Amino acid sequence: MITETFTFQGKHQDEVVLYVSRMHRLALIKNIILICLAAGMLLYFLWTFGRGLVGFILPTNMLIITTILIVAAWIFSLWWAWVIWSKNYFVITDRRLVKLGYHSPFTSYQLSANLSELQDSAATSRSVLEQILGIGTFYARTSAAAIFDFHFEYLPFHRDLHNYVNKLLYTLKHDPNATQTLKSFRPFIPKNRGERY
């Protein structure tokens, strides 16, 4: 994503966006697979056990109506997963880390951690698949002594991003002109090592 044109609610006029990312597609694929498995199991049990009950307890119309409702809920759940995935962003500016997210397509949240309050950061892959794909979770710990109170999951280039944030923190703490230096800091380029020009 082009960082120069990205804006969000609460962004300061002179705040420089250094990096913008969203969750890896694996997060969306995982949610789609889980939704499809749940809908498939519901339909399987409905038609396996429901057909035996037709005529005794359930009318035939009830079986068809329930099937239509399950399919409608399945389509709505797929839309829900897509909207939530497409609206979650992780942003690094010259002042703070920002997580823009949605719990549902209608309710949003925004988390921020000022760079001056960050103590350190970490990056980890929690599964073999994440390790192979080069994605993982980025953590940032603030001076409020909360352990890993800021994190973003399924982030591509999470280890390189961890090193980039550490460079920002080092500059902020050791450069006397840190505010000017951070404004001219080179944005993080999400490419493999050796391809970042």
C-alpha positions as CSV (number, residue, x, y, z in Angstrom):
1,M,0.0,0.0,0.0
2,I,1.2,3.5,-0.8
3,T,2.0,5.1,2.6
4,E,1.9,8.7,1.3
5,T,-1.8,8.6,0.5
6,F,-3.0,6.5,3.4
7,T,-4.9,8.5,6.0
8,F,-6.9,7.5,9.1
9,Q,-9.2,9.2,11.6
10,G,-7.1,11.0,14.2
11,K,-4.0,11.3,12.0
12,H,-2.2,14.6,12.7
13,Q,-1.6,16.9,9.8
14,D,2.2,16.8,9.9
15,E,2.3,13.1,10.9
16,V,4.3,11.0,8.4
17,V,3.1,7.5,7.7
18,L,6.1,5.1,7.4
19,Y,4.3,1.8,6.9
20,V,0.8,0.4,6.3
21,S,-0.1,-3.3,6.3
22,R,-3.1,-5.5,6.8
23,M,-3.2,-9.1,7.9
24,H,-1.9,-11.7,5.6
25,R,-4.4,-13.5,3.3
26,L,-3.8,-16.6,5.4
27,A,-6.0,-15.1,8.2
28,L,-8.9,-14.6,5.7
29,I,-8.4,-18.1,4.2
30,K,-8.4,-19.6,7.7
31,N,-11.7,-17.9,8.6
32,I,-13.3,-18.8,5.3
33,I,-12.3,-22.5,5.8
34,L,-13.7,-22.5,9.3
35,I,-17.0,-20.9,8.2
36,C,-17.4,-23.4,5.3
37,L,-16.6,-26.3,7.7
38,A,-19.2,-25.1,10.2
39,A,-21.9,-24.6,7.5
40,G,-21.1,-27.9,5.9
41,M,-21.4,-29.8,9.2
42,L,-24.7,-28.1,10.0
43,L,-26.1,-29.0,6.6
44,Y,-24.8,-32.5,6.9
45,F,-26.4,-33.1,10.4
46,L,-29.6,-31.4,9.3
47,W,-30.0,-33.6,6.2
48,T,-28.7,-36.8,7.9
49,F,-30.8,-36.6,11.0
50,G,-33.5,-34.2,9.8
51,R,-34.7,-36.5,7.0
52,G,-35.4,-39.3,9.5
53,L,-37.5,-36.9,11.6
54,V,-39.6,-35.6,8.6
55,G,-43.1,-36.9,9.0
56,F,-42.7,-37.7,12.7
57,I,-41.7,-34.5,14.3
58,L,-40.6,-32.0,11.6
59,P,-42.7,-31.0,8.6
60,T,-40.8,-31.1,5.2
61,N,-41.1,-27.3,4.9
62,M,-39.2,-26.9,8.1
63,L,-36.2,-28.8,6.7
64,I,-36.1,-26.7,3.6
65,I,-36.5,-23.4,5.5
66,T,-33.7,-24.4,7.9
67,T,-31.5,-25.2,4.9
68,I,-32.2,-21.8,3.4
69,L,-31.4,-20.1,6.7
70,I,-28.1,-22.0,7.1
71,V,-27.0,-21.1,3.6
72,A,-28.0,-17.4,4.1
73,A,-26.1,-17.4,7.4
74,W,-23.1,-19.0,5.6
75,I,-23.1,-16.2,2.9
76,F,-23.5,-13.5,5.6
77,S,-20.6,-15.0,7.6
78,L,-18.3,-15.0,4.5
79,W,-19.2,-11.4,3.8
80,W,-18.5,-10.6,7.5
81,A,-15.1,-12.2,7.4
82,W,-14.1,-10.4,4.2
83,V,-15.2,-7.0,5.6
84,I,-13.3,-7.4,8.9
85,W,-10.2,-8.6,7.1
86,S,-10.2,-5.8,4.5
87,K,-10.7,-3.1,7.2
88,N,-8.0,-4.1,9.7
89,Y,-4.7,-2.1,9.3
90,F,-1.4,-1.8,11.1
91,V,0.2,1.6,10.7
92,I,3.6,3.0,11.7
93,T,4.0,6.7,11.7
94,D,6.9,8.9,12.9
95,R,5.0,9.3,16.2
96,R,3.2,6.1,17.0
97,L,2.0,2.6,16.2
98,V,-1.6,2.4,15.2
99,K,-3.9,-0.6,14.9
100,L,-7.2,0.1,13.1
101,G,-9.6,-2.7,13.4
102,Y,-13.2,-3.9,13.4
103,H,-15.0,-6.4,15.7
104,S,-17.9,-6.4,13.2
105,P,-18.7,-4.6,10.0
106,F,-20.4,-2.0,12.1
107,T,-18.2,-1.4,15.1
108,S,-14.6,-0.3,14.9
109,Y,-11.7,0.3,17.3
110,Q,-8.3,2.1,17.2
111,L,-5.3,1.3,19.3
112,S,-2.3,3.6,19.5
113,A,1.1,3.4,21.2
114,N,3.4,6.4,21.1
115,L,6.9,5.6,20.1
116,S,8.2,7.5,23.1
117,E,6.3,5.1,25.4
118,L,7.5,1.9,23.8
119,Q,10.2,0.0,25.6
120,D,10.8,-2.8,23.1
121,S,9.3,-5.0,20.5
122,A,9.2,-8.6,19.5
123,A,8.3,-10.8,16.6
124,T,7.3,-14.5,16.6
125,S,5.8,-17.1,14.4
126,R,3.4,-19.4,16.2
127,S,3.2,-22.3,13.8
128,V,5.2,-24.1,11.2
129,L,2.9,-22.8,8.4
130,E,3.5,-19.2,9.6
131,Q,7.3,-19.8,9.7
132,I,7.2,-21.2,6.1
133,L,5.1,-18.4,4.8
134,G,7.2,-15.7,6.6
135,I,4.3,-14.3,8.6
136,G,3.8,-13.9,12.3
137,T,2.8,-11.7,15.2
138,F,4.5,-8.3,16.0
139,Y,4.4,-7.2,19.7
140,A,5.3,-3.9,21.2
141,R,5.6,-3.3,25.0
142,T,4.9,0.1,26.5
143,S,6.3,1.6,29.6
144,A,3.1,1.0,31.5
145,A,4.6,-2.4,32.4
146,A,1.9,-4.3,30.5
147,I,3.3,-7.4,28.8
148,F,2.8,-7.4,25.0
149,D,-0.1,-5.0,25.2
150,F,0.1,-4.1,21.6
151,H,0.2,-6.8,18.9
152,F,-0.8,-7.5,15.3
153,E,-1.2,-11.0,14.0
154,Y,-0.6,-12.5,10.6
155,L,1.8,-9.8,9.6
156,P,4.1,-10.3,6.6
157,F,7.8,-9.4,7.2
158,H,7.2,-9.3,11.0
159,R,10.8,-9.9,11.9
160,D,12.1,-7.2,9.6
161,L,9.4,-4.9,10.9
162,H,10.5,-5.6,14.4
163,N,14.0,-4.5,13.5
164,Y,12.7,-1.4,11.8
165,V,10.7,-0.4,14.9
166,N,13.8,-1.0,17.0
167,K,15.7,1.4,14.7
168,L,12.9,4.0,15.2
169,L,13.1,3.6,19.0
170,Y,16.9,3.8,19.0
171,T,16.8,7.0,16.9
172,L,14.1,8.5,19.2
173,K,16.0,7.8,22.3
174,H,19.6,8.7,21.2
175,D,19.2,11.4,18.5
176,P,18.9,15.0,19.9
177,N,17.0,16.0,16.8
178,A,14.8,12.9,16.7
179,T,11.6,14.6,15.6
180,Q,13.2,15.9,12.5
181,T,15.1,12.7,11.8
182,L,12.0,10.6,12.1
183,K,10.1,12.8,9.6
184,S,12.8,12.1,7.0
185,F,13.1,8.4,8.0
186,R,12.9,6.0,5.1
187,P,9.6,4.1,5.0
188,F,9.6,0.4,5.6
189,I,9.6,-1.4,2.3
190,P,7.8,-4.8,2.5
191,K,10.0,-6.8,0.2
192,N,12.5,-9.6,0.7
193,R,16.0,-8.7,1.7
194,G,18.1,-7.5,-1.2
195,E,15.0,-6.2,-3.1
196,R,14.3,-3.1,-0.9
197,Y,15.4,-0.2,-3.0
